[in-house]
Amino acid sequence: MNTLDLIIQAIETQKPIVFEYNKEGKIQGERKGNPHAIFIFTKKSGEQSTKIHIVQTDGVSDTTPPNFPDFRTFDIEDLSLIKILEDEESFVPFYEKYNPESEMYKDVIAKI
């Protein structure tokens, strides 16, 4: 199963995931969180990228000290080693900072 399919499955079943984030300039390492939406983001220049909104609950963070849970945006192309945590019951649907009706989701692929 590819990255997109795994994240869609996690969103549909409301299961947390663990993953590595390998974006240049970001702290490398394992993160854990609850995916809420995958969407196409279009810059003013017209350039597009696929983003994922995750409520991060654990793992490495670019903020010091880490502030969990926190709503974060990740580039899907920089995620790897994704695992759906079937035995976890920690999924937090509809996190307070999540607005499923937000304009940014006009090109949504999947969302809660």
Backbone as XML, in Angstrom:
<?xml version="1.0"?>
<chain id="A" units="angstrom">
  <residue number="1" name="MET">
    <atom name="N" x="0.851" y="-1.172" z="0.000"/>
    <atom name="CA" x="0.000" y="0.000" z="0.000"/>
    <atom name="C" x="0.900" y="1.240" z="0.000"/>
  </residue>
  <residue number="2" name="ASN">
    <atom name="N" x="0.579" y="2.210" z="-0.840"/>
    <atom name="CA" x="1.419" y="3.404" z="-0.907"/>
    <atom name="C" x="1.056" y="4.405" z="0.196"/>
  </residue>
  <residue number="3" name="THR">
    <atom name="N" x="1.838" y="5.471" z="0.298"/>
    <atom name="CA" x="1.675" y="6.467" z="1.350"/>
    <atom name="C" x="0.268" y="7.047" z="1.364"/>
  </residue>
  <residue number="4" name="LEU">
    <atom name="N" x="-0.209" y="7.468" z="0.220"/>
    <atom name="CA" x="-1.535" y="8.078" z="0.142"/>
    <atom name="C" x="-2.616" y="7.108" z="0.608"/>
  </residue>
  <residue number="5" name="ASP">
    <atom name="N" x="-2.567" y="5.871" z="0.141"/>
    <atom name="CA" x="-3.568" y="4.874" z="0.530"/>
    <atom name="C" x="-3.539" y="4.597" z="2.034"/>
  </residue>
  <residue number="6" name="LEU">
    <atom name="N" x="-2.345" y="4.525" z="2.609"/>
    <atom name="CA" x="-2.237" y="4.285" z="4.054"/>
    <atom name="C" x="-2.865" y="5.413" z="4.855"/>
  </residue>
  <residue number="7" name="ILE">
    <atom name="N" x="-2.598" y="6.636" z="4.458"/>
    <atom name="CA" x="-3.137" y="7.775" z="5.201"/>
    <atom name="C" x="-4.652" y="7.868" z="5.017"/>
  </residue>
  <residue number="8" name="ILE">
    <atom name="N" x="-5.138" y="7.607" z="3.821"/>
    <atom name="CA" x="-6.588" y="7.593" z="3.608"/>
    <atom name="C" x="-7.236" y="6.540" z="4.505"/>
  </residue>
  <residue number="9" name="GLN">
    <atom name="N" x="-6.641" y="5.367" z="4.583"/>
    <atom name="CA" x="-7.171" y="4.305" z="5.438"/>
    <atom name="C" x="-7.185" y="4.753" z="6.901"/>
  </residue>
  <residue number="10" name="ALA">
    <atom name="N" x="-6.121" y="5.400" z="7.355"/>
    <atom name="CA" x="-6.065" y="5.877" z="8.744"/>
    <atom name="C" x="-7.143" y="6.920" z="9.010"/>
  </residue>
  <residue number="11" name="ILE">
    <atom name="N" x="-7.373" y="7.811" z="8.052"/>
    <atom name="CA" x="-8.419" y="8.822" z="8.214"/>
    <atom name="C" x="-9.795" y="8.160" z="8.260"/>
  </residue>
  <residue number="12" name="GLU">
    <atom name="N" x="-10.052" y="7.252" z="7.333"/>
    <atom name="CA" x="-11.357" y="6.602" z="7.262"/>
    <atom name="C" x="-11.666" y="5.774" z="8.508"/>
  </residue>
  <residue number="13" name="THR">
    <atom name="N" x="-10.640" y="5.151" z="9.086"/>
    <atom name="CA" x="-10.844" y="4.314" z="10.275"/>
    <atom name="C" x="-10.550" y="5.060" z="11.565"/>
  </residue>
  <residue number="14" name="GLN">
    <atom name="N" x="-10.128" y="6.323" z="11.441"/>
    <atom name="CA" x="-9.765" y="7.177" z="12.578"/>
    <atom name="C" x="-8.790" y="6.462" z="13.520"/>
  </residue>
  <residue number="15" name="LYS">
    <atom name="N" x="-7.666" y="6.064" z="12.913"/>
    <atom name="CA" x="-6.588" y="5.418" z="13.651"/>
    <atom name="C" x="-5.352" y="6.302" z="13.610"/>
  </residue>
  <residue number="16" name="PRO">
    <atom name="N" x="-4.598" y="6.361" z="14.705"/>
    <atom name="CA" x="-3.344" y="7.117" z="14.685"/>
    <atom name="C" x="-2.291" y="6.414" z="13.837"/>
  </residue>
  <residue number="17" name="ILE">
    <atom name="N" x="-1.280" y="7.191" z="13.448"/>
    <atom name="CA" x="-0.171" y="6.648" z="12.668"/>
    <atom name="C" x="1.144" y="7.041" z="13.318"/>
  </residue>
  <residue number="18" name="VAL">
    <atom name="N" x="2.184" y="6.271" z="13.023"/>
    <atom name="CA" x="3.559" y="6.683" z="13.295"/>
    <atom name="C" x="4.226" y="6.805" z="11.942"/>
  </residue>
  <residue number="19" name="PHE">
    <atom name="N" x="5.164" y="7.754" z="11.841"/>
    <atom name="CA" x="5.803" y="7.997" z="10.554"/>
    <atom name="C" x="7.114" y="8.730" z="10.761"/>
  </residue>
  <residue number="20" name="GLU">
    <atom name="N" x="7.950" y="8.679" z="9.744"/>
    <atom name="CA" x="9.169" y="9.469" z="9.689"/>
    <atom name="C" x="8.895" y="10.664" z="8.794"/>
  </residue>
  <residue number="21" name="TYR">
    <atom name="N" x="9.423" y="11.830" z="9.182"/>
    <atom name="CA" x="9.288" y="13.020" z="8.338"/>
    <atom name="C" x="10.683" y="13.411" z="7.913"/>
  </residue>
  <residue number="22" name="ASN">
    <atom name="N" x="10.915" y="13.435" z="6.608"/>
    <atom name="CA" x="12.257" y="13.606" z="6.056"/>
    <atom name="C" x="12.382" y="14.877" z="5.223"/>
  </residue>
  <residue number="23" name="LYS">
    <atom name="N" x="11.844" y="15.959" z="5.710"/>
    <atom name="CA" x="11.896" y="17.225" z="4.971"/>
    <atom name="C" x="13.174" y="17.981" z="5.351"/>
  </residue>
  <residue number="24" name="GLU">
    <atom name="N" x="13.841" y="18.499" z="4.337"/>
    <atom name="CA" x="15.061" y="19.263" z="4.567"/>
    <atom name="C" x="14.768" y="20.451" z="5.482"/>
  </residue>
  <residue number="25" name="GLY">
    <atom name="N" x="15.632" y="20.643" z="6.477"/>
    <atom name="CA" x="15.479" y="21.746" z="7.406"/>
    <atom name="C" x="14.621" y="21.421" z="8.616"/>
  </residue>
  <residue number="26" name="LYS">
    <atom name="N" x="14.023" y="20.225" z="8.652"/>
    <atom name="CA" x="13.194" y="19.801" z="9.773"/>
    <atom name="C" x="13.931" y="18.722" z="10.557"/>
  </residue>
  <residue number="27" name="ILE">
    <atom name="N" x="13.643" y="18.616" z="11.843"/>
    <atom name="CA" x="14.252" y="17.579" z="12.666"/>
    <atom name="C" x="13.782" y="16.218" z="12.162"/>
  </residue>
  <residue number="28" name="GLN">
    <atom name="N" x="14.730" y="15.330" z="11.928"/>
    <atom name="CA" x="14.437" y="13.986" z="11.449"/>
    <atom name="C" x="14.019" y="13.115" z="12.620"/>
  </residue>
  <residue number="29" name="GLY">
    <atom name="N" x="13.162" y="12.153" z="12.347"/>
    <atom name="CA" x="12.803" y="11.194" z="13.379"/>
    <atom name="C" x="11.343" y="10.820" z="13.349"/>
  </residue>
  <residue number="30" name="GLU">
    <atom name="N" x="10.997" y="9.907" z="14.227"/>
    <atom name="CA" x="9.647" y="9.363" z="14.269"/>
    <atom name="C" x="8.680" y="10.326" z="14.950"/>
  </residue>
  <residue number="31" name="ARG">
    <atom name="N" x="7.503" y="10.419" z="14.379"/>
    <atom name="CA" x="6.420" y="11.226" z="14.913"/>
    <atom name="C" x="5.174" y="10.346" z="14.998"/>
  </residue>
  <residue number="32" name="LYS">
    <atom name="N" x="4.261" y="10.730" z="15.867"/>
    <atom name="CA" x="3.007" y="10.000" z="16.021"/>
    <atom name="C" x="1.872" y="11.012" z="16.009"/>
  </residue>
  <residue number="33" name="GLY">
    <atom name="N" x="0.762" y="10.644" z="15.366"/>
    <atom name="CA" x="-0.356" y="11.569" z="15.370"/>
    <atom name="C" x="-1.600" y="11.019" z="14.708"/>
  </residue>
  <residue number="34" name="ASN">
    <atom name="N" x="-2.610" y="11.878" z="14.695"/>
    <atom name="CA" x="-3.927" y="11.545" z="14.182"/>
    <atom name="C" x="-4.188" y="12.321" z="12.893"/>
  </residue>
  <residue number="35" name="PRO">
    <atom name="N" x="-4.149" y="11.657" z="11.737"/>
    <atom name="CA" x="-4.394" y="12.370" z="10.478"/>
    <atom name="C" x="-5.860" y="12.785" z="10.360"/>
  </residue>
  <residue number="36" name="HIS">
    <atom name="N" x="-6.069" y="14.031" z="9.925"/>
    <atom name="CA" x="-7.420" y="14.569" z="9.790"/>
    <atom name="C" x="-7.803" y="14.877" z="8.340"/>
  </residue>
  <residue number="37" name="ALA">
    <atom name="N" x="-6.834" y="15.288" z="7.522"/>
    <atom name="CA" x="-7.171" y="15.651" z="6.141"/>
    <atom name="C" x="-5.950" y="15.563" z="5.238"/>
  </residue>
  <residue number="38" name="ILE">
    <atom name="N" x="-6.191" y="15.159" z="3.991"/>
    <atom name="CA" x="-5.195" y="15.202" z="2.929"/>
    <atom name="C" x="-5.792" y="16.099" z="1.844"/>
  </residue>
  <residue number="39" name="PHE">
    <atom name="N" x="-5.002" y="17.052" z="1.378"/>
    <atom name="CA" x="-5.539" y="17.998" z="0.410"/>
    <atom name="C" x="-4.450" y="18.515" z="-0.514"/>
  </residue>
  <residue number="40" name="ILE">
    <atom name="N" x="-4.870" y="19.059" z="-1.645"/>
    <atom name="CA" x="-3.955" y="19.683" z="-2.593"/>
    <atom name="C" x="-3.881" y="21.166" z="-2.223"/>
  </residue>
  <residue number="41" name="PHE">
    <atom name="N" x="-2.668" y="21.625" z="-1.979"/>
    <atom name="CA" x="-2.439" y="23.030" z="-1.649"/>
    <atom name="C" x="-1.886" y="23.722" z="-2.890"/>
  </residue>
  <residue number="42" name="THR">
    <atom name="N" x="-2.483" y="24.850" z="-3.256"/>
    <atom name="CA" x="-2.037" y="25.602" z="-4.418"/>
    <atom name="C" x="-1.494" y="26.952" z="-3.973"/>
  </residue>
  <residue number="43" name="LYS">
    <atom name="N" x="-0.216" y="27.191" z="-4.281"/>
    <atom name="CA" x="0.397" y="28.485" z="-3.974"/>
    <atom name="C" x="-0.124" y="29.534" z="-4.942"/>
  </residue>
  <residue number="44" name="LYS">
    <atom name="N" x="0.085" y="30.789" z="-4.594"/>
    <atom name="CA" x="-0.316" y="31.884" z="-5.480"/>
    <atom name="C" x="0.336" y="31.759" z="-6.855"/>
  </residue>
  <residue number="45" name="SER">
    <atom name="N" x="1.524" y="31.154" z="-6.905"/>
    <atom name="CA" x="2.238" y="30.965" z="-8.175"/>
    <atom name="C" x="1.597" y="29.886" z="-9.047"/>
  </residue>
  <residue number="46" name="GLY">
    <atom name="N" x="0.668" y="29.116" z="-8.465"/>
    <atom name="CA" x="0.038" y="28.020" z="-9.190"/>
    <atom name="C" x="0.664" y="26.667" z="-8.890"/>
  </residue>
  <residue number="47" name="GLU">
    <atom name="N" x="1.823" y="26.667" z="-8.233"/>
    <atom name="CA" x="2.492" y="25.412" z="-7.869"/>
    <atom name="C" x="1.650" y="24.665" z="-6.840"/>
  </residue>
  <residue number="48" name="GLN">
    <atom name="N" x="1.528" y="23.347" z="-7.030"/>
    <atom name="CA" x="0.713" y="22.537" z="-6.135"/>
    <atom name="C" x="1.541" y="21.501" z="-5.398"/>
  </residue>
  <residue number="49" name="SER">
    <atom name="N" x="1.078" y="21.161" z="-4.205"/>
    <atom name="CA" x="1.673" y="20.077" z="-3.437"/>
    <atom name="C" x="0.582" y="19.416" z="-2.602"/>
  </residue>
  <residue number="50" name="THR">
    <atom name="N" x="0.810" y="18.170" z="-2.242"/>
    <atom name="CA" x="-0.146" y="17.432" z="-1.423"/>
    <atom name="C" x="0.275" y="17.554" z="0.034"/>
  </residue>
  <residue number="51" name="LYS">
    <atom name="N" x="-0.654" y="18.010" z="0.865"/>
    <atom name="CA" x="-0.403" y="18.247" z="2.290"/>
    <atom name="C" x="-1.282" y="17.323" z="3.111"/>
  </residue>
  <residue number="52" name="ILE">
    <atom name="N" x="-0.863" y="17.125" z="4.346"/>
    <atom name="CA" x="-1.667" y="16.365" z="5.298"/>
    <atom name="C" x="-1.702" y="17.128" z="6.612"/>
  </residue>
  <residue number="53" name="HIS">
    <atom name="N" x="-2.882" y="17.238" z="7.190"/>
    <atom name="CA" x="-3.032" y="17.822" z="8.520"/>
    <atom name="C" x="-3.115" y="16.684" z="9.520"/>
  </residue>
  <residue number="54" name="ILE">
    <atom name="N" x="-2.236" y="16.757" z="10.509"/>
    <atom name="CA" x="-2.139" y="15.730" z="11.545"/>
    <atom name="C" x="-2.118" y="16.413" z="12.905"/>
  </residue>
  <residue number="55" name="VAL">
    <atom name="N" x="-2.850" y="15.858" z="13.849"/>
    <atom name="CA" x="-2.707" y="16.282" z="15.235"/>
    <atom name="C" x="-1.570" y="15.440" z="15.798"/>
  </residue>
  <residue number="56" name="GLN">
    <atom name="N" x="-0.385" y="16.062" z="15.916"/>
    <atom name="CA" x="0.776" y="15.317" z="16.409"/>
    <atom name="C" x="0.657" y="15.153" z="17.917"/>
  </residue>
  <residue number="57" name="THR">
    <atom name="N" x="0.863" y="13.924" z="18.385"/>
    <atom name="CA" x="0.705" y="13.605" z="19.796"/>
    <atom name="C" x="1.989" y="13.154" z="20.475"/>
  </residue>
  <residue number="58" name="ASP">
    <atom name="N" x="3.025" y="12.842" z="19.677"/>
    <atom name="CA" x="4.264" y="12.334" z="20.264"/>
    <atom name="C" x="5.361" y="12.359" z="19.204"/>
  </residue>
  <residue number="59" name="GLY">
    <atom name="N" x="6.582" y="12.158" z="19.644"/>
    <atom name="CA" x="7.714" y="12.061" z="18.736"/>
    <atom name="C" x="8.544" y="13.318" z="18.700"/>
  </residue>
  <residue number="60" name="VAL">
    <atom name="N" x="9.430" y="13.379" z="17.717"/>
    <atom name="CA" x="10.299" y="14.547" z="17.586"/>
    <atom name="C" x="9.487" y="15.725" z="17.073"/>
  </residue>
  <residue number="61" name="SER">
    <atom name="N" x="9.997" y="16.918" z="17.360"/>
    <atom name="CA" x="9.273" y="18.120" z="16.975"/>
    <atom name="C" x="10.253" y="19.249" z="16.715"/>
  </residue>
  <residue number="62" name="ASP">
    <atom name="N" x="9.859" y="20.176" z="15.853"/>
    <atom name="CA" x="10.682" y="21.354" z="15.603"/>
    <atom name="C" x="10.453" y="22.432" z="16.655"/>
  </residue>
  <residue number="63" name="THR">
    <atom name="N" x="9.465" y="22.249" z="17.522"/>
    <atom name="CA" x="9.232" y="23.209" z="18.596"/>
    <atom name="C" x="9.891" y="22.704" z="19.877"/>
  </residue>
  <residue number="64" name="THR">
    <atom name="N" x="10.462" y="23.636" z="20.635"/>
    <atom name="CA" x="11.125" y="23.274" z="21.882"/>
    <atom name="C" x="10.533" y="24.088" z="23.009"/>
  </residue>
  <residue number="65" name="PRO">
    <atom name="N" x="10.016" y="23.476" z="24.048"/>
    <atom name="CA" x="9.744" y="22.038" z="24.144"/>
    <atom name="C" x="8.563" y="21.675" z="23.255"/>
  </residue>
  <residue number="66" name="PRO">
    <atom name="N" x="8.446" y="20.389" z="22.911"/>
    <atom name="CA" x="7.307" y="19.979" z="22.092"/>
    <atom name="C" x="5.994" y="20.305" z="22.794"/>
  </residue>
  <residue number="67" name="ASN">
    <atom name="N" x="5.027" y="20.746" z="22.034"/>
    <atom name="CA" x="3.723" y="21.108" z="22.580"/>
    <atom name="C" x="2.689" y="20.166" z="21.980"/>
  </residue>
  <residue number="68" name="PHE">
    <atom name="N" x="2.420" y="19.069" z="22.674"/>
    <atom name="CA" x="1.480" y="18.070" z="22.162"/>
    <atom name="C" x="0.214" y="18.059" z="23.002"/>
  </residue>
  <residue number="69" name="PRO">
    <atom name="N" x="-0.940" y="17.797" z="22.414"/>
    <atom name="CA" x="-1.145" y="17.631" z="20.972"/>
    <atom name="C" x="-1.120" y="18.987" z="20.275"/>
  </residue>
  <residue number="70" name="ASP">
    <atom name="N" x="-0.719" y="18.963" z="19.008"/>
    <atom name="CA" x="-0.709" y="20.181" z="18.216"/>
    <atom name="C" x="-1.007" y="19.844" z="16.762"/>
  </residue>
  <residue number="71" name="PHE">
    <atom name="N" x="-1.736" y="20.734" z="16.120"/>
    <atom name="CA" x="-2.152" y="20.563" z="14.737"/>
    <atom name="C" x="-1.003" y="20.967" z="13.830"/>
  </residue>
  <residue number="72" name="ARG">
    <atom name="N" x="-0.539" y="20.048" z="12.984"/>
    <atom name="CA" x="0.620" y="20.293" z="12.129"/>
    <atom name="C" x="0.304" y="19.964" z="10.678"/>
  </residue>
  <residue number="73" name="THR">
    <atom name="N" x="1.007" y="20.644" z="9.792"/>
    <atom name="CA" x="0.887" y="20.388" z="8.352"/>
    <atom name="C" x="2.183" y="19.761" z="7.869"/>
  </residue>
  <residue number="74" name="PHE">
    <atom name="N" x="2.064" y="18.663" z="7.134"/>
    <atom name="CA" x="3.219" y="17.969" z="6.589"/>
    <atom name="C" x="3.057" y="17.818" z="5.083"/>
  </residue>
  <residue number="75" name="ASP">
    <atom name="N" x="4.180" y="17.810" z="4.363"/>
    <atom name="CA" x="4.184" y="17.496" z="2.939"/>
    <atom name="C" x="4.173" y="15.976" z="2.811"/>
  </residue>
  <residue number="76" name="ILE">
    <atom name="N" x="3.175" y="15.450" z="2.125"/>
    <atom name="CA" x="3.014" y="14.000" z="2.049"/>
    <atom name="C" x="4.223" y="13.324" z="1.401"/>
  </residue>
  <residue number="77" name="GLU">
    <atom name="N" x="4.877" y="14.006" z="0.465"/>
    <atom name="CA" x="6.029" y="13.413" z="-0.229"/>
    <atom name="C" x="7.216" y="13.198" z="0.701"/>
  </residue>
  <residue number="78" name="ASP">
    <atom name="N" x="7.215" y="13.848" z="1.874"/>
    <atom name="CA" x="8.331" y="13.730" z="2.804"/>
    <atom name="C" x="8.046" y="12.762" z="3.949"/>
  </residue>
  <residue number="79" name="LEU">
    <atom name="N" x="6.909" y="12.062" z="3.915"/>
    <atom name="CA" x="6.586" y="11.051" z="4.917"/>
    <atom name="C" x="7.078" y="9.692" z="4.452"/>
  </residue>
  <residue number="80" name="SER">
    <atom name="N" x="7.554" y="8.887" z="5.388"/>
    <atom name="CA" x="7.968" y="7.523" z="5.066"/>
    <atom name="C" x="7.753" y="6.635" z="6.286"/>
  </residue>
  <residue number="81" name="LEU">
    <atom name="N" x="7.909" y="5.342" z="6.086"/>
    <atom name="CA" x="7.787" y="4.339" z="7.146"/>
    <atom name="C" x="6.495" y="4.515" z="7.950"/>
  </residue>
  <residue number="82" name="ILE">
    <atom name="N" x="5.393" y="4.733" z="7.247"/>
    <atom name="CA" x="4.095" y="4.964" z="7.883"/>
    <atom name="C" x="3.503" y="3.647" z="8.345"/>
  </residue>
  <residue number="83" name="LYS">
    <atom name="N" x="3.028" y="3.651" z="9.597"/>
    <atom name="CA" x="2.338" y="2.484" z="10.152"/>
    <atom name="C" x="1.057" y="2.959" z="10.814"/>
  </residue>
  <residue number="84" name="ILE">
    <atom name="N" x="-0.036" y="2.268" z="10.513"/>
    <atom name="CA" x="-1.302" y="2.543" z="11.192"/>
    <atom name="C" x="-1.285" y="1.769" z="12.501"/>
  </residue>
  <residue number="85" name="LEU">
    <atom name="N" x="-1.625" y="2.444" z="13.586"/>
    <atom name="CA" x="-1.623" y="1.827" z="14.912"/>
    <atom name="C" x="-3.015" y="1.291" z="15.218"/>
  </residue>
  <residue number="86" name="GLU">
    <atom name="N" x="-3.205" y="0.029" z="14.930"/>
    <atom name="CA" x="-4.511" y="-0.613" z="15.104"/>
    <atom name="C" x="-4.893" y="-0.778" z="16.567"/>
  </residue>
  <residue number="87" name="ASP">
    <atom name="N" x="-3.903" y="-0.908" z="17.438"/>
    <atom name="CA" x="-4.196" y="-1.185" z="18.836"/>
    <atom name="C" x="-4.330" y="0.080" z="19.682"/>
  </residue>
  <residue number="88" name="GLU">
    <atom name="N" x="-4.242" y="1.224" z="19.063"/>
    <atom name="CA" x="-4.325" y="2.487" z="19.794"/>
    <atom name="C" x="-5.765" y="2.979" z="19.861"/>
  </residue>
  <residue number="89" name="GLU">
    <atom name="N" x="-6.122" y="3.588" z="20.975"/>
    <atom name="CA" x="-7.440" y="4.187" z="21.129"/>
    <atom name="C" x="-7.322" y="5.677" z="21.405"/>
  </residue>
  <residue number="90" name="SER">
    <atom name="N" x="-6.198" y="6.249" z="21.002"/>
    <atom name="CA" x="-5.908" y="7.637" z="21.357"/>
    <atom name="C" x="-6.326" y="8.648" z="20.299"/>
  </residue>
  <residue number="91" name="PHE">
    <atom name="N" x="-7.030" y="8.205" z="19.254"/>
    <atom name="CA" x="-7.381" y="9.125" z="18.182"/>
    <atom name="C" x="-8.314" y="10.209" z="18.711"/>
  </residue>
  <residue number="92" name="VAL">
    <atom name="N" x="-7.980" y="11.467" z="18.387"/>
    <atom name="CA" x="-8.779" y="12.608" z="18.826"/>
    <atom name="C" x="-9.463" y="13.211" z="17.603"/>
  </residue>
  <residue number="93" name="PRO">
    <atom name="N" x="-10.688" y="12.786" z="17.288"/>
    <atom name="CA" x="-11.359" y="13.372" z="16.130"/>
    <atom name="C" x="-11.815" y="14.795" z="16.421"/>
  </residue>
  <residue number="94" name="PHE">
    <atom name="N" x="-11.824" y="15.603" z="15.393"/>
    <atom name="CA" x="-12.298" y="16.976" z="15.486"/>
    <atom name="C" x="-11.562" y="17.772" z="16.558"/>
  </residue>
  <residue number="95" name="TYR">
    <atom name="N" x="-10.257" y="17.740" z="16.444"/>
    <atom name="CA" x="-9.392" y="18.551" z="17.296"/>
    <atom name="C" x="-9.825" y="20.006" z="17.185"/>
  </residue>
  <residue number="96" name="GLU">
    <atom name="N" x="-9.722" y="20.759" z="18.262"/>
    <atom name="CA" x="-10.263" y="22.130" z="18.323"/>
    <atom name="C" x="-9.768" y="23.055" z="17.211"/>
  </residue>
  <residue number="97" name="LYS">
    <atom name="N" x="-8.579" y="22.831" z="16.676"/>
    <atom name="CA" x="-8.057" y="23.690" z="15.619"/>
    <atom name="C" x="-8.439" y="23.196" z="14.219"/>
  </residue>
  <residue number="98" name="TYR">
    <atom name="N" x="-9.172" y="22.093" z="14.149"/>
    <atom name="CA" x="-9.550" y="21.511" z="12.864"/>
    <atom name="C" x="-10.919" y="22.020" z="12.429"/>
  </residue>
  <residue number="99" name="ASN">
    <atom name="N" x="-10.981" y="22.571" z="11.220"/>
    <atom name="CA" x="-12.240" y="23.027" z="10.647"/>
    <atom name="C" x="-12.457" y="22.281" z="9.334"/>
  </residue>
  <residue number="100" name="PRO">
    <atom name="N" x="-13.276" y="21.231" z="9.336"/>
    <atom name="CA" x="-13.459" y="20.444" z="8.118"/>
    <atom name="C" x="-14.087" y="21.232" z="6.973"/>
  </residue>
  <residue number="101" name="GLU">
    <atom name="N" x="-14.663" y="22.380" z="7.265"/>
    <atom name="CA" x="-15.279" y="23.208" z="6.223"/>
    <atom name="C" x="-14.346" y="24.311" z="5.723"/>
  </residue>
  <residue number="102" name="SER">
    <atom name="N" x="-13.102" y="24.295" z="6.151"/>
    <atom name="CA" x="-12.143" y="25.318" z="5.769"/>
    <atom name="C" x="-11.970" y="25.401" z="4.249"/>
  </residue>
  <residue number="103" name="GLU">
    <atom name="N" x="-11.766" y="26.609" z="3.745"/>
    <atom name="CA" x="-11.542" y="26.845" z="2.320"/>
    <atom name="C" x="-10.308" y="26.085" z="1.814"/>
  </residue>
  <residue number="104" name="MET">
    <atom name="N" x="-9.333" y="25.845" z="2.691"/>
    <atom name="CA" x="-8.124" y="25.139" z="2.239"/>
    <atom name="C" x="-8.417" y="23.709" z="1.802"/>
  </residue>
  <residue number="105" name="TYR">
    <atom name="N" x="-9.572" y="23.175" z="2.177"/>
    <atom name="CA" x="-9.937" y="21.813" z="1.795"/>
    <atom name="C" x="-10.788" y="21.766" z="0.528"/>
  </residue>
  <residue number="106" name="LYS">
    <atom name="N" x="-10.752" y="22.815" z="-0.280"/>
    <atom name="CA" x="-11.558" y="22.814" z="-1.514"/>
    <atom name="C" x="-11.092" y="21.727" z="-2.472"/>
  </residue>
  <residue number="107" name="ASP">
    <atom name="N" x="-9.809" y="21.338" z="-2.403"/>
    <atom name="CA" x="-9.276" y="20.243" z="-3.216"/>
    <atom name="C" x="-8.877" y="19.090" z="-2.316"/>
  </residue>
  <residue number="108" name="VAL">
    <atom name="N" x="-9.817" y="18.649" z="-1.485"/>
    <atom name="CA" x="-9.544" y="17.608" z="-0.503"/>
    <atom name="C" x="-9.509" y="16.237" z="-1.168"/>
  </residue>
  <residue number="109" name="ILE">
    <atom name="N" x="-8.639" y="15.397" z="-0.657"/>
    <atom name="CA" x="-8.558" y="13.999" z="-1.112"/>
    <atom name="C" x="-9.310" y="13.125" z="-0.121"/>
  </residue>
  <residue number="110" name="ALA">
    <atom name="N" x="-9.118" y="13.390" z="1.176"/>
    <atom name="CA" x="-9.823" y="12.670" z="2.238"/>
    <atom name="C" x="-9.784" y="13.542" z="3.486"/>
  </residue>
  <residue number="111" name="LYS">
    <atom name="N" x="-10.861" y="13.470" z="4.277"/>
    <atom name="CA" x="-10.894" y="14.186" z="5.549"/>
    <atom name="C" x="-11.917" y="13.538" z="6.467"/>
  </residue>
  <residue number="112" name="ILE">
    <atom name="N" x="-11.761" y="13.853" z="7.733"/>
    <atom name="CA" x="-12.743" y="13.390" z="8.713"/>
    <atom name="C" x="-13.979" y="14.256" z="8.552"/>
  </residue>
</chain>
